[in-house]
């Protein structure tokens, strides 16, 4: 929502407060934004735009329930205000109530079928619900509406990789690279596709291209480390994992993979320290407990090995 939109849609007496609220919102001062929008909503309850802005501020402040009430007020003020229905879908997504989010999103699209934002949100919701083919269809509709939207190609590629449709995923990444040839995210997605195909040298080349474009991209260092690990180049893999940790990326997974390298090299105390660091970062990584079991056994600490196994199996059972 822009300054121009507010100036066009609200009375002069409300503009100053709404523009101040937008300024607070842009600066992520959400309580102050809520105060401004709430005051205007009380004075002008018939303005759907005001309730929408209030709802969005509530969701951004981590209060999706309050956001739902505000978006409902926006819908009551104007049932054809598509943004209110999308806001409602956004709030339900934050609450992980995806069926309700889908319903709200489809209502928005019934009002405005050519909304790229609405189609993008619907695809995201459907992916969360594991309706992958339908999600791809929705994302492709976004491309039809806005062919110059590279991010959608990444989202399609991500699903295609999950479905084992590597060739199609590579084509999507290629389309994204045509639109933004220097986009590191496109390189990462292309590397992911090569990795799924176990073409680790090609995957590594893409991940390294990504970090050349964005040296702060911690996830690409981790993925480069994974490719090197699968190639058996443990020293180089450890160096990449260290860079990923420096950038705060994939902390639990990095420590777990470092632990595996130490274990393979029979450096059991170092492996133990890495696995414990992984569990400090992510206490419910069930596989790490099972790797701890083998490490404790190698160290002759059998009681601790049995305890680690029991914890790992219990976590796996809970996740089923």
C-alpha positions as CSV (number, residue, x, y, z in Angstrom):
1,X,0.0,0.0,0.0
2,X,1.6,3.3,-1.2
3,X,1.4,6.9,0.0
4,X,-0.4,7.7,-3.3
5,X,-3.0,5.0,-2.6
6,X,-3.8,6.5,0.8
7,X,-4.0,10.0,-0.6
8,X,-6.5,8.8,-3.3
9,X,-8.7,6.7,-1.0
10,X,-9.1,8.5,2.3
11,X,-10.6,11.8,3.5
12,X,-8.2,14.7,4.0
13,X,-8.7,14.7,7.7
14,X,-7.4,11.1,8.0
15,X,-4.4,11.3,5.6
16,X,-1.9,12.6,8.1
17,X,-2.5,9.9,10.6
18,X,-2.5,7.1,8.0
19,X,0.7,8.4,6.4
20,X,2.3,8.5,9.8
21,X,1.1,4.9,10.4
22,X,2.6,3.9,7.1
23,X,5.9,5.5,8.0
24,X,5.9,3.6,11.4
25,X,5.0,0.4,9.5
26,X,7.9,0.8,7.0
27,X,10.3,1.4,9.9
28,X,8.9,-1.8,11.6
29,X,7.5,0.2,14.5
30,X,4.3,-1.8,14.5
31,X,2.8,-0.8,17.9
32,X,3.0,2.8,16.8
33,X,1.5,1.9,13.4
34,X,-1.3,0.1,15.1
35,X,-2.1,3.1,17.3
36,X,-2.4,5.4,14.3
37,X,-4.5,3.0,12.2
38,X,-6.8,2.1,15.1
39,X,-7.6,5.7,15.7
40,X,-8.5,6.3,12.1
41,X,-10.6,3.1,12.0
42,X,-12.6,4.3,15.0
43,X,-13.3,7.6,13.3
44,X,-13.9,6.1,9.8
45,X,-15.3,2.6,10.3
46,X,-16.7,2.6,6.7
47,X,-13.2,2.7,5.1
48,X,-12.1,-0.8,4.2
49,X,-8.6,0.4,3.4
50,X,-8.1,1.6,7.0
51,X,-9.1,-1.8,8.5
52,X,-6.8,-3.5,5.9
53,X,-3.8,-1.4,7.0
54,X,-4.6,-2.1,10.6
55,X,-4.9,-5.9,10.0
56,X,-1.6,-6.0,8.2
57,X,0.1,-4.1,11.0
58,X,-1.3,-6.6,13.5
59,X,0.0,-9.6,11.5
60,X,3.4,-8.0,11.2
61,X,3.5,-7.4,14.9
62,X,2.9,-11.1,15.5
63,X,-0.8,-10.8,16.4
64,X,-2.6,-12.7,13.5
65,X,-5.8,-13.2,15.6
66,X,-6.2,-9.4,15.9
67,X,-5.4,-9.1,12.2
68,X,-8.2,-11.5,11.3
69,X,-10.7,-9.2,13.2
70,X,-9.4,-6.2,11.3
71,X,-9.5,-7.9,7.9
72,X,-13.1,-9.1,8.7
73,X,-14.0,-5.5,9.4
74,X,-12.5,-4.5,6.0
75,X,-14.6,-7.2,4.3
76,X,-17.7,-5.9,6.0
77,X,-17.0,-2.4,4.8
78,X,-16.4,-3.5,1.2
79,X,-17.0,-7.2,0.2
80,X,-15.3,-6.6,-3.1
81,X,-12.1,-5.3,-1.6
82,X,-9.8,-8.2,-2.7
83,X,-6.9,-7.0,-0.5
84,X,-8.9,-7.7,2.6
85,X,-9.5,-11.3,1.6
86,X,-5.8,-11.7,0.8
87,X,-4.9,-10.2,4.2
88,X,-7.2,-12.7,5.8
89,X,-5.4,-15.5,3.9
90,X,-2.1,-14.1,5.1
91,X,-3.2,-14.1,8.7
92,X,-4.5,-17.7,8.5
93,X,-1.2,-18.7,7.0
94,X,0.6,-17.3,10.0
95,X,-1.6,-19.4,12.2
96,X,-1.0,-22.5,9.9
97,X,-4.7,-22.7,9.2
98,X,-4.2,-23.5,5.6
99,X,-7.7,-24.6,4.7
100,X,-9.1,-21.3,5.8
101,X,-6.2,-19.5,4.1
102,X,-7.1,-21.2,0.8
103,X,-10.8,-20.3,1.1
104,X,-9.9,-16.6,1.8
105,X,-7.4,-16.6,-1.1
106,X,-9.9,-18.1,-3.6
107,X,-12.5,-15.5,-2.5
108,X,-10.0,-12.8,-3.3
109,X,-9.3,-14.3,-6.7
110,X,-13.0,-14.5,-7.4
111,X,-13.0,-10.7,-7.0
112,X,-9.8,-10.1,-8.9
113,X,-8.9,-13.2,-11.0
114,X,-5.8,-11.5,-12.6
115,X,-4.1,-10.8,-9.3
116,X,-0.5,-12.1,-9.5
117,X,-0.2,-11.6,-5.7
118,X,-3.3,-13.7,-5.2
119,X,-2.1,-16.5,-7.5
120,X,1.3,-16.5,-5.8
121,X,-0.2,-16.7,-2.4
122,X,-2.6,-19.5,-3.5
123,X,0.3,-21.5,-4.8
124,X,2.2,-21.0,-1.6
125,X,-0.8,-22.2,0.4
126,X,-1.3,-25.3,-1.8
127,X,2.4,-26.2,-1.5
128,X,2.1,-26.0,2.3
129,X,-0.9,-28.4,2.1
130,X,1.2,-30.7,-0.1
131,X,-1.1,-30.2,-3.2
132,X,2.0,-29.9,-5.3
133,X,0.6,-30.2,-8.8
134,X,-2.1,-27.6,-8.0
135,X,0.6,-25.3,-6.5
136,X,2.7,-25.5,-9.7
137,X,-0.5,-24.7,-11.8
138,X,-1.1,-21.6,-9.6
139,X,2.5,-20.5,-9.9
140,X,2.4,-20.9,-13.7
141,X,-0.6,-18.7,-13.8
142,X,1.5,-16.0,-12.1
143,X,4.0,-16.4,-14.9
144,X,1.2,-15.9,-17.4
145,X,0.1,-12.7,-15.7
146,X,3.7,-11.4,-15.1
147,X,6.2,-13.2,-17.4
148,X,9.1,-11.1,-15.9
149,X,8.7,-12.5,-12.4
150,X,11.9,-14.6,-11.8
151,X,11.1,-15.7,-8.2
152,X,8.1,-17.7,-9.4
153,X,10.4,-19.9,-11.5
154,X,12.4,-20.7,-8.4
155,X,9.2,-21.7,-6.6
156,X,8.2,-24.0,-9.4
157,X,11.6,-25.5,-9.6
158,X,11.6,-26.2,-5.8
159,X,8.4,-28.3,-6.2
160,X,9.6,-30.0,-9.3
161,X,12.8,-31.0,-7.5
162,X,10.7,-32.5,-4.7
163,X,8.8,-34.5,-7.3
164,X,11.9,-35.8,-9.0
165,X,11.2,-33.8,-12.2
166,X,14.8,-32.6,-12.5
167,X,14.9,-31.7,-16.2
168,X,11.8,-29.5,-15.8
169,X,13.3,-27.9,-12.7
170,X,16.5,-27.0,-14.6
171,X,14.4,-25.5,-17.4
172,X,12.6,-23.3,-14.8
173,X,16.0,-22.2,-13.3
174,X,17.2,-21.4,-16.9
175,X,14.1,-19.2,-17.4
176,X,14.9,-17.4,-14.2
177,X,18.5,-16.9,-15.2
178,X,17.4,-15.3,-18.5
179,X,15.4,-12.8,-16.5
180,X,18.0,-12.1,-13.9
181,X,21.4,-13.6,-15.0
182,X,23.2,-12.4,-11.9
183,X,20.7,-13.7,-9.4
184,X,22.4,-15.9,-6.8
185,X,19.1,-17.6,-5.9
186,X,18.8,-18.9,-9.4
187,X,22.3,-20.4,-9.1
188,X,21.4,-22.1,-5.8
189,X,18.2,-23.6,-7.3
190,X,20.1,-24.8,-10.3
191,X,22.7,-26.3,-8.0
192,X,20.0,-28.0,-6.0
193,X,18.7,-29.6,-9.2
194,X,22.2,-30.9,-10.1
195,X,22.6,-32.2,-6.5
196,X,19.3,-34.2,-6.8
197,X,20.7,-35.8,-9.9
198,X,23.9,-36.6,-7.9
199,X,25.9,-34.5,-10.3
200,X,27.9,-33.0,-7.5
201,X,30.6,-31.3,-9.5
202,X,28.0,-29.3,-11.5
203,X,26.1,-28.6,-8.3
204,X,29.3,-27.3,-6.6
205,X,30.0,-25.0,-9.6
206,X,26.6,-23.4,-9.2
207,X,26.9,-23.0,-5.4
208,X,30.2,-21.3,-5.9
209,X,28.8,-19.1,-8.6
210,X,26.1,-18.0,-6.1
211,X,28.6,-17.0,-3.4
212,X,30.7,-15.1,-5.9
213,X,27.5,-13.1,-6.6
214,X,26.6,-12.8,-2.9
215,X,29.4,-13.6,-0.5
216,X,27.0,-13.3,2.5
217,X,24.8,-16.2,1.2
218,X,25.4,-18.7,4.0
219,X,23.1,-21.4,2.7
220,X,25.2,-21.6,-0.5
221,X,28.4,-22.3,1.5
222,X,26.5,-25.1,3.3
223,X,25.3,-26.6,0.0
224,X,28.9,-26.3,-1.4
225,X,30.1,-28.2,1.6
226,X,27.5,-30.9,1.0
227,X,28.6,-31.3,-2.6
228,X,32.3,-31.6,-1.5
229,X,31.3,-34.1,1.2
230,X,29.6,-36.3,-1.4
231,X,32.8,-36.1,-3.5
232,X,34.8,-37.3,-0.5
233,X,36.8,-34.0,-0.2
234,X,36.5,-33.7,3.6
235,X,39.0,-30.9,4.2
236,X,37.4,-28.7,1.6
237,X,33.9,-29.6,2.9
238,X,34.9,-28.6,6.4
239,X,36.1,-25.2,5.1
240,X,32.7,-24.6,3.5
241,X,30.8,-25.6,6.6
242,X,32.9,-23.3,8.6
243,X,31.9,-20.4,6.3
244,X,28.3,-21.4,6.5
245,X,28.5,-21.3,10.3
246,X,30.2,-17.9,10.2
247,X,27.1,-16.6,8.4
248,X,24.7,-18.3,10.7
249,X,23.3,-20.7,8.1
250,X,22.1,-24.3,8.7
251,X,23.7,-24.4,12.1
252,X,22.3,-27.8,13.2
253,X,22.9,-29.4,9.8
254,X,26.5,-28.0,9.6
255,X,27.5,-29.4,13.0
256,X,25.9,-32.7,12.1
257,X,27.7,-33.0,8.8
258,X,31.0,-32.0,10.5
259,X,30.4,-34.7,13.1
260,X,29.9,-37.2,10.3
261,X,33.3,-36.2,8.8
262,X,35.0,-36.5,12.2
263,X,33.4,-39.9,12.8
264,X,34.5,-41.2,9.4
265,X,38.0,-40.1,10.2
266,X,37.7,-41.9,13.6
267,X,38.1,-38.6,15.5
268,X,35.3,-39.6,17.9
269,X,35.8,-36.9,20.5
270,X,35.5,-34.2,17.9
271,X,32.5,-36.0,16.4
272,X,30.9,-36.1,19.8
273,X,31.4,-32.3,20.3
274,X,29.9,-31.6,16.8
275,X,26.8,-33.7,17.4
276,X,26.2,-32.1,20.8
277,X,26.5,-28.7,19.1
278,X,24.0,-29.8,16.5
279,X,21.5,-30.8,19.2
280,X,22.1,-27.5,21.0
281,X,21.0,-25.7,17.8
282,X,18.2,-28.1,17.0
283,X,17.3,-30.3,20.0
284,X,14.9,-32.5,18.0
285,X,17.1,-33.7,15.2
286,X,16.3,-37.3,15.7
287,X,19.0,-38.6,13.3
288,X,21.7,-36.9,15.4
289,X,20.8,-39.0,18.4
290,X,21.3,-42.1,16.3
291,X,24.7,-40.8,15.2
292,X,25.5,-40.1,18.8
293,X,24.7,-43.7,19.6
294,X,27.5,-44.9,17.2
295,X,29.9,-42.3,18.6
296,X,29.3,-43.3,22.2
297,X,29.7,-46.9,21.3
298,X,33.0,-46.1,19.6
299,X,34.1,-44.4,22.8
300,X,33.0,-47.4,24.9
301,X,30.3,-45.4,26.6
302,X,27.5,-48.0,26.2
303,X,25.0,-46.6,28.6
304,X,25.0,-43.2,27.0
305,X,24.8,-44.9,23.6
306,X,21.6,-46.7,24.7
307,X,20.1,-43.5,26.0
308,X,20.9,-41.7,22.7
309,X,19.3,-44.5,20.7
310,X,16.1,-44.4,22.9
311,X,15.9,-40.6,22.5
312,X,16.4,-40.8,18.7
313,X,13.8,-43.5,18.2
314,X,11.3,-41.6,20.4
315,X,11.7,-38.4,18.4
316,X,11.3,-40.4,15.1
317,X,8.1,-42.0,16.5
318,X,6.7,-38.6,17.4
319,X,7.4,-37.2,13.9
320,X,5.4,-40.0,12.1
